[in-house]
Amino acid sequence: MRTVAGSVPYMRLASMLAGRQGRRTQGIFARRLQTVSTAARQSGAKAAHETSGEDERTLRDIFDLPTKTTLGSRWYHQGQPTGLLMESRFVSPKSFRKAGKQAVAEAEELVARMLQAQTDLEKQQVLKCLDQLSDALCRVMDVAELVRQVHPDSAWQTAADEVYAEMFDYMNGLNTHVGLYRKLVEVMDDPASSRMFSQVEREAALSFRRDFERSGIHLSDKAHEQFVRLSAGIHEQSRGFLRAQSLPLAKDQRIDVPLEHLRALPSYAAMDILQASQSHKHADGRTYVRLEPDDYTAHYILRDCEDEGTRELVYRAWQRGSSEAVQSLERLLRQRLELAHTVGYASFGDMMLEDKMARSPSHVDEFLRGLAAQASPQWTAVAQSLRDAKGSDVFPWDREHLIARQQMDCGALPSLMPYFSLGRVVLGLSRVFRSLYGVELRATVPQPGEIWHPEVRKLEAVDEHGRLLGVVYCDVFARSSKAHVGAAHFTSRCARRIDDDIRVSGSDAGHSSQTVVERDGRKYQLPVVVLICDFPAPSEGAPPLLTWSNVETIFHEMGHAMHSMLGQNGYHNVAGTRCPVDFVELPSILMEHFARSPSVLSLFASHYKTDAPLPPGLIRQQAELRRQSSALELHSQLFMSALDQRYHSARLGASGEGTMVTDGWSTRVLAEVHRDSMFTGPGPNPANSLLAYVRGTRWQSRFTHLIGYGASYYAYLFDRVLAGQIWSRVFAGDYPHSHPGHEPGVLNPLDRDAGERFKNEVLQWGGGRNPWLSLAAVLDNGRTPSSDIEAIAKGDRSSMRTVGSWQLPGI
């Protein structure tokens, strides 16, 4: 669910998240790839959109045929390096450091130009200067963040850390630059200048202004010093909270489990746990295993262990969490509240939501309670079914075990993985994009030094007229040198118009000729993005095979990538995924619906050995299994969203509650949210014991999304609802399970008109349009009541209430 659209903090001014046979295959494949790539460029616009079988085989094989020791190593190791990500400035750690200093120097010149703006023309160029300045810095800083996460060379990592730290400090200075803020306000308040703004320019200017004001630009010197101190403290506590996740458990959190209670676990999991643990005999003659219940251990024991006492013991130890994490979190939340007060907001939630679709915490509460009201009967029914299966009250440590038992009673399903080779899935994505938007993905050859690891693959997004739209790098396999970032979309370069740039020293330094194009007499910098996943590396000689969850993950991340490719509105600051956090996940979650569609799966899901298509019956069975637990998954998402809102509310500072007086107050708040009527409902509720707070646990110590999604965790649920409605009402999407009003196999979710509608009303705008207007426009196609359209377009409390009344698909 993660998109790293810029550096952290996401401030828009800063755009602040083999053997011989193998070698022979590489040579043959490399020549074919080079030939296809050259032919595509020479074919002309008329034939470029007609994808050849050779193009498609190449796209599939670039992921499926080579192993980790073959394809890519030639371009990774050989030849004179041309620069990381096609940037001639990024050929070595030394040159990367130099690029950071050049970017700052360019920014300084642009700052001087803005401060000196006097004439009408100069004032009209202030917004352009701000956007150009943001781009100049982010083209280095965003790549530094990527390098820190994925580059295997420690020298590169060190350089990236240094560049990031230096530029972070510089950007903080710009974010509180009073002169820049006053000049922007002067331009925006000047009718002669502001009336020339387009809709996109107006949104870009508003985003800059809000970020200045949220950074305390209006504060007195004393208050500003307080703001800087608190900002530094928040950054340090955030790092401390994340560091605490990897600390070993305290000795009193280690538990002894009878060896025989591990026998029901899969043999590989039991072996892994035993190898990482110590065994000893007790006086009763039984052998016990001393465990440190991490996520891996807890997952298998809670799912497969038959003994309830052991499951409870493991659950309590696992959920007890780290004292260090709790302390860091509580200091972080205190400082966030104090920071909000310093800037003039009632709470951190009010401060963060002001420019989001939700607008305010009360609107988020409206949405969450509306969704909970309609979902409560479903999760109550699931809890009752688990209680019936157990024959007594069910508790949190029973959940995974009872659900797994129910699924086993339905019969084991054959694995879907043989039908989902990575190459086939990427080919399927290209076919989906071509059907919807006239855009396809093409494999292309990276130049020496362009990629950071031999496993990285380079794709070009090309429209139906043969025009290059941007570049997508895919780094999808887990490895020891790669940070555990899960799945993420990194924007290393945003789309932007550059022919009207303000001329300053070094302003052309970062424009690679490979990603600059001319259209209608104008020049544009094309987007360059990197998709990160942590799929298991394939074994030698076999293609990488994906689980259905993996398939959904890469569809999700490619949804972000396509947003970046098509969201080219001329301004870096609002291009592609640089839009409100509660709108940015919409295109990517929508792609998950395509991943589950029988019509879409028929485009690519076939057995990697026999080419036999994926049986439709397997799709339906898998979907029904998923639906059995979807209500409880929704409950978890609602609970985390509500807890996030409470942790960032004004109530924590209210006198008399006393929650912030002593350490551990965050645990009391956790228990309070568990008891909220949103989750318990009126009267006796069989779900209560299953979903209740367990005394002595501190789950919040593991809630790492509080760092990047503070006060906005609801956004994922919000966009899930929006995506479900767009899937049903715009694409008339088919479902792999029974769904009211839809007949699987009859509908066509790949309709080009629907794709063009979504592209024109949502994707192409990036962050350059009020997202409520985009949402109303894309749904205004005759399938949504006019009263809903009117309510949505307002973007107020009634809009959130309307969205909260829409049902999530799958519950």
Buried (B, 14 or more C-beta within 10 A) or exposed (E): BBBBBBBBBBBBBBBBBBEEEBEEBBEEBBEBBEEBBEBBEEBEEEEBBEBEEEBBBBBBBBBBBBBBBBBBBBBBEEEEBBBBBBBBBBBBBEBBBBBBBBBBBBBBBBBEBBBEBEEEEBBBBBBBBBBBBBBBBBBBBBBBBBBBBBBEBEEBBBBBEBBBEBBBEBBBEBBBBEEBBEBBBEBBEBEEBBEBBEEBBBBBBBBBBBBBBBBBBEBEEEBBEBBBBBBEBBBBBBEBBBEBEEEEBEEEBBBBBBBEBBEBBEEEBBEBBBEEBEEEEEEEEEEBBEBBBEEEBBBBBBBBBEBBEBBBBBBBBBBBBBBBBBBBBBBBBBBBBBBBBBBBBBBBBBBBBBBBBBBBBBBBBBBBBBBBEBBBEBBBEBBBBBBEBBEEEBBBBBBBBBBBBBBEEEEEEEEBBBBBBBBBBBBBBBBBBBBBBBBBBBBBBBBBBBBBBBBBBBBBBBBBEBBBBBBBBBBBBEEEEBEEBEBBBBBBBBBBBBEEBBEBEBBEBBBBEBBBBEEEEEBBBBBBBBBBBBBEBBEEEEBBBBBBEBBBBBBBBBBBBBBBBBBBBBBBBBBBBBBBBBBBBBBBBBBBBBBBBBBBBBBBBBBBEEEEEBEBEBBBBBBBBBBBBBBBEBBEBBBBBBBBBBBBBBBBBEEEBEBBEEEEBBBEBBEBBBEBEBBBBEEEBBBBBBBBBBEEBBBBBBBBBBBBBBBBBBBBBBBBBBBBBBBBBBBBBBBBBEBEEBEBEEBBBBBEEBBEBBBBBBBBBBBBBBBBBBBBBBBBBEEBEEEBBBBBBEBBBBBBBBBBBBBBBBB
